């Protein structure tokens, strides 16, 4: 059975969730927010309009994005009386690949991954002929900043939605990512404020709203649950406690703001799934002989720029070593599969996904390691970027 058929069977038997753009999804939420905030006047599809009507037109709109909190994680951590479940409006389908850099770029631009060309944590950049780590804007091994080597527009050439908003805008982010090139891109034109803990973030948001008499939009990014899931696992007690802390923080924020003038939206970028099977390709691996650059992508989806004369050899070796847990498809087939959005991949996106794409059939992860040291990512208990229901379904709470 060829790998396209194996992938199709995984969709048919619901081992994996095939993106269906007729279902409510993260892009519908982005569209609704962009219209409410004046960043767009596009005609909304039905699913987006339903969310837009649920949001209404509050004087102060707060969007809380809690990284890594999938719908299943939320339901296992909380009781129905908790705010995030009490005001759970619906379940959304995430962006694929289901990983932070991809989803946040869609949030920033209002575009599907097929259009904005960010397809994983590590992105191949044609002008460099090498992958980079996009969110910290550093080299693949994360050892050196690329600010002197590369223009941000060479990586993401689209405008930020926040720069077009007609409301006063605020970005509340952890201090660790404050003032990064990516953070400044996603929140262009906004007032950026770093925080050290959830209580400090709440105080910043309340002060901003009390001192703002015009319409406002606040984007509050929380990374705690994602970090904890990576460290101890998607279903660990520690991860559940972190989600409860987030629910408590939002409950407190809601209690201190006027419900007649403020609305809180809560969602996530992706969920998590524990990883038991872990594969690695190191820089001395024989498979590198077939490649014109190091692999890119993420832990459950990876892209390979293969030298044309070695395509058959690469395919045979990859399938022999990883075929039990991964399918390998020609990247051009992504246009037919429509995994990255409802339209075909742009020319730029196609140039970044290379010759072949490897997709995990379940919990297995695969990582290229450009180092001889113990790898941080391989120590993690849980990962994302896959097509499982746990990774691909996210909550939407509005209240």
C-alpha positions in Angstrom: 0.0 0.0 0.0 1.5 3.4 -1.0 1.8 6.1 1.6 -0.9 8.4 0.2 -3.4 5.5 0.6 -2.1 4.8 4.2 -2.7 8.5 5.0 -6.2 8.3 3.5 -7.0 5.2 5.5 -5.9 7.0 8.7 -8.3 9.8 7.9 -11.1 7.3 7.0 -10.7 5.3 10.2 -10.4 8.6 12.2 -6.9 7.8 13.6 -6.1 11.2 12.2 -8.3 14.2 11.7 -8.3 15.5 8.1 -8.7 19.3 8.1 -12.2 20.2 7.0 -12.6 23.9 6.3 -16.4 23.7 6.5 -16.1 23.0 10.2 -15.7 25.9 12.7 -11.9 26.6 12.9 -9.3 28.9 14.2 -9.4 31.0 11.0 -13.1 31.7 11.6 -12.2 33.1 15.0 -9.4 35.3 13.5 -11.8 36.6 10.8 -14.4 37.5 13.4 -11.8 39.3 15.6 -10.4 41.2 12.6 -13.9 42.5 11.6 -14.8 43.5 15.2 -11.6 45.4 15.6 -11.8 47.1 12.3 -8.7 45.4 10.8 -10.9 43.9 8.0 -14.2 44.6 6.3 -14.4 41.2 4.5 -17.6 39.4 4.1 -17.6 36.7 6.7 -18.5 33.0 6.1 -21.3 31.5 8.2 -19.0 30.0 10.9 -17.1 33.3 11.3 -20.3 35.3 11.4 -21.6 33.1 14.3 -18.5 33.9 16.3 -18.6 37.6 15.4 -22.3 37.7 16.6 -21.3 36.0 19.9 -18.5 38.6 20.4 -20.8 41.5 19.7 -19.2 45.0 19.7 -17.8 45.5 23.2 -15.9 48.7 24.1 -13.0 46.5 25.3 -12.2 43.2 23.7 -9.7 40.8 25.3 -8.4 37.8 23.4 -6.6 35.3 25.6 -4.5 32.7 23.7 -3.3 29.9 26.0 -0.6 28.1 24.1 -1.0 24.3 24.0 -4.5 24.0 25.6 -6.4 21.6 23.4 -10.1 20.9 23.9 -9.4 17.5 25.5 -6.9 19.0 27.9 -9.4 21.7 29.0 -12.2 19.1 29.6 -9.9 16.8 31.6 -8.5 19.6 33.8 -11.7 21.5 34.7 -15.2 21.0 36.0 -18.3 22.4 34.2 -18.6 25.1 36.8 -15.1 26.5 35.9 -15.2 29.7 33.8 -13.6 28.3 30.7 -16.1 25.4 30.5 -19.1 27.4 31.7 -18.6 29.8 28.8 -17.4 27.2 26.3 -19.0 28.4 23.1 -17.8 25.6 20.7 -14.9 23.5 19.7 -12.7 24.7 16.9 -10.4 23.0 14.5 -6.8 24.2 14.7 -4.5 25.3 11.9 -2.3 22.5 10.4 0.5 22.0 11.1 -0.8 22.3 14.6 2.1 24.2 16.1 2.6 27.7 17.6 4.7 29.3 14.8 2.1 28.3 12.2 -1.0 29.3 14.2 0.4 32.6 15.4 1.4 33.6 11.9 -2.2 32.9 10.8 -3.4 35.0 13.8 -1.0 37.8 12.8 -1.8 37.9 9.1 -5.3 36.4 8.7 -3.9 33.9 6.2 -3.8 30.1 6.0 -0.4 28.4 6.2 -0.7 27.6 2.5 -0.5 31.4 2.0 1.8 32.7 4.7 4.4 30.0 4.1 5.2 29.3 7.8 4.9 25.5 8.1 6.6 24.5 11.3 9.0 25.5 14.2 11.9 25.2 11.8 11.3 26.9 8.4 13.4 26.5 5.3 14.3 29.9 3.9 15.2 29.8 0.2 17.4 32.9 0.3 19.6 31.1 2.9 19.2 27.6 1.5 18.8 26.5 5.2 16.1 26.3 7.8 15.8 28.8 10.7 14.0 28.8 14.0 11.3 31.3 13.2 9.8 32.6 16.5 13.1 33.5 18.2 14.5 34.5 14.7 17.6 32.5 15.2 19.7 29.9 13.3 18.4 26.3 13.2 20.5 25.3 16.2 19.2 28.4 18.1 22.7 29.5 18.8 22.8 32.8 16.9 20.4 35.6 16.1 19.6 36.3 12.4 18.8 39.9 12.8 22.0 41.0 11.0 21.7 38.3 8.3 18.1 38.4 7.3 15.2 40.8 6.9 12.0 39.7 8.6 10.1 40.4 5.4 12.2 37.6 3.8 10.5 35.2 6.2 7.0 36.7 6.4 6.2 39.1 3.7 2.6 39.9 4.8 1.2 42.7 6.9 0.1 42.4 10.5 -3.6 42.6 11.1 -3.0 44.4 14.4 -1.4 47.3 12.5 -4.8 47.8 10.7 -7.0 47.8 13.8 -9.1 50.9 14.5 -9.0 50.3 18.2 -6.3 51.1 20.7 -4.3 47.9 20.9 -2.3 46.2 23.7 0.0 43.1 23.6 0.5 41.4 27.0 3.2 38.8 26.6 5.7 36.9 28.9 8.9 38.8 29.5 10.9 36.1 27.8 9.5 36.9 24.4 8.9 40.7 24.8 10.4 42.9 22.1 11.4 40.0 19.9 11.2 40.5 16.1 8.3 38.2 15.9 6.5 39.7 18.8 6.9 43.2 17.3 5.6 41.9 14.0 2.5 40.3 15.4 1.7 43.3 17.5 2.8 46.1 15.1 1.3 49.4 16.3 0.3 48.1 19.7 1.5 49.0 23.1 3.6 46.1 24.3 3.8 45.1 28.0 5.8 42.2 29.4 4.7 40.2 32.5 6.4 37.8 34.8 3.4 35.9 36.1 -0.4 35.7 35.6 -1.2 38.1 38.4 1.0 40.7 36.9 -0.7 40.3 33.5 -4.1 40.7 35.1 -3.0 44.0 36.8 -1.7 45.3 33.5 -4.9 44.5 31.6 -7.1 46.0 34.2 -5.0 49.2 34.4 -5.1 49.6 30.6 -8.8 49.2 30.4 -9.6 51.6 33.3 -7.4 54.2 31.6 -8.6 53.7 28.1 -11.8 55.6 27.2 -11.9 54.7 23.5 -12.4 51.2 22.1 -9.6 48.8 22.8 -8.3 45.3 21.9 -6.0 43.4 24.2 -4.1 40.3 23.1 -2.9 38.2 26.1 -0.6 35.4 25.2 0.0 32.7 27.9 2.7 30.0 27.4 2.5 28.2 30.8 0.4 25.2 29.8 2.4 24.5 26.7 5.7 24.5 28.6 4.3 22.3 31.3 2.8 19.7 28.8 6.2 19.5 27.0 7.9 18.9 30.4 5.6 16.5 32.2 3.1 15.3 29.5 -0.2 16.4 28.1 -2.3 14.5 30.7 0.0 15.0 33.8 -1.3 16.4 37.1 1.1 19.3 36.7 -0.4 20.2 33.3 -3.9 20.0 34.6 -3.0 22.2 37.6 -1.5 24.8 35.2 -4.7 24.9 33.2 -6.6 25.4 36.4 -4.3 28.3 37.3 -5.2 29.9 33.9 -8.9 29.4 34.5 -8.5 31.0 37.9 -6.7 34.0 36.4 -9.3 34.6 33.7 -12.1 34.2 36.3 -10.4 36.8 38.4 -9.9 39.1 35.4 -13.6 38.8 34.5 -14.7 39.6 38.0 -12.8 42.9 38.1 -14.1 44.2 34.7 -17.5 45.6 33.8 -19.4 42.9 31.9 -21.4 45.5 30.1 -18.3 47.0 28.4 -15.8 44.2 28.2 -15.8 40.8 26.5 -13.2 38.0 27.0 -12.4 35.5 24.3 -10.4 32.4 25.2 -8.8 29.9 22.7 -5.6 28.2 21.9 -3.3 27.5 19.0 -3.1 23.7 19.3 -3.4 20.8 21.6 -0.8 18.2 22.8 -0.2 14.5 22.5 2.3 12.4 24.4 5.2 10.9 22.5 6.4 7.4 23.2 8.2 6.6 19.9 11.1 9.1 19.2 13.3 9.0 16.1 16.3 11.2 15.4 18.4 12.1 12.4 21.8 13.6 13.4 24.1 15.6 11.3 26.4 12.6 10.7 23.4 10.4 9.5 23.8 8.8 6.1 20.4 10.2 5.0 22.0 13.6 4.8 23.9 12.6 1.7 20.6 12.7 -0.2 19.7 16.2 1.0 20.6 19.7 -0.2 19.8 21.2 3.2 19.0 20.0 6.7 15.3 18.9 7.2 12.8 21.5 8.4 9.3 21.4 9.7 8.4 20.2 13.2 8.2 17.0 15.3 5.3 15.3 13.6 5.7 16.8 10.1 9.0 17.3 8.4 10.2 18.5 5.0 13.1 17.3 2.9 14.9 19.1 0.1 16.3 16.1 -1.8 18.9 16.1 -4.6 17.0 15.1 -7.7 19.4 12.2 -8.5 18.9 10.7 -5.0 15.1 10.9 -4.7 14.5 7.1 -5.1 17.3 6.3 -2.7 16.1 8.7 -0.1 12.5 7.4 -0.3 13.7 3.8 0.1 15.9 4.6 3.1 13.3 6.8 4.8 10.5 4.3 4.5 12.8 1.4 5.7 13.7 3.3 8.8 10.6 5.4 9.7 7.8 4.0 7.6 6.1 2.1 10.4 5.1 5.4 12.0 5.4 8.0 9.2 4.1 8.4 5.7 6.3 10.0 3.1 4.6 11.8 0.3 5.8 14.1 -2.5 5.3 17.6 -1.3 3.5 18.6 -4.5 0.7 16.3 -3.3 0.0 18.7 -0.5 -1.9 20.7 -3.1 -4.3 17.8 -3.6 -4.6 17.0 0.1 -5.4 20.6 1.1 -4.0 20.2 4.6 -2.6 23.7 4.9 -5.7 25.6 3.8 -8.6 25.5 1.4 -6.4 26.7 -1.6 -3.3 25.5 -3.2 0.1 26.3 -1.7 1.7 29.5 -3.0 4.9 29.3 -5.0 6.8 30.5 -1.9 5.2 27.9 0.3 6.1 25.2 -2.2 9.7 26.3 -2.2 9.8 25.8 1.6 8.3 22.4 1.9 10.9 20.8 -0.5 10.7 17.5 -2.3 9.1 15.2 0.3 6.9 15.7 3.3 6.8 13.2 6.2 3.6 13.0 8.3 3.3 11.1 11.6 0.5 8.5 11.7 0.1 8.9 15.4 2.2 9.7 18.5 5.6 9.2 17.0 8.0 12.2 16.6 11.0 12.7 14.4 13.7 15.3 14.9 16.8 16.3 13.0 19.5 17.2 15.5 22.3 19.4 14.5 24.3 18.8 17.6 26.2 16.1 19.5 24.7 17.0 22.8 21.6 15.7 24.5 18.7 17.2 22.7 16.2 19.4 24.6 13.2 18.4 22.3 13.8 14.7 22.7 13.6 15.0 26.5 10.1 16.4 26.2 7.2 14.1 27.2 4.6 15.7 24.8 4.6 17.3 21.4 2.3 18.8 18.8 2.2 19.6 15.0 0.3 16.4 14.3 -3.1 15.5 13.0 -4.5 13.7 16.0 -7.8 15.0 17.5 -6.0 16.0 20.7 -3.7 18.3 18.7 -6.2 19.5 16.2 -9.2 20.5 18.3 -9.1 23.7 20.5 -11.7 25.4 22.7 -13.5 28.7 22.2 -14.9 30.3 25.3 -16.6 33.7 25.2 -18.0 35.6 28.1 
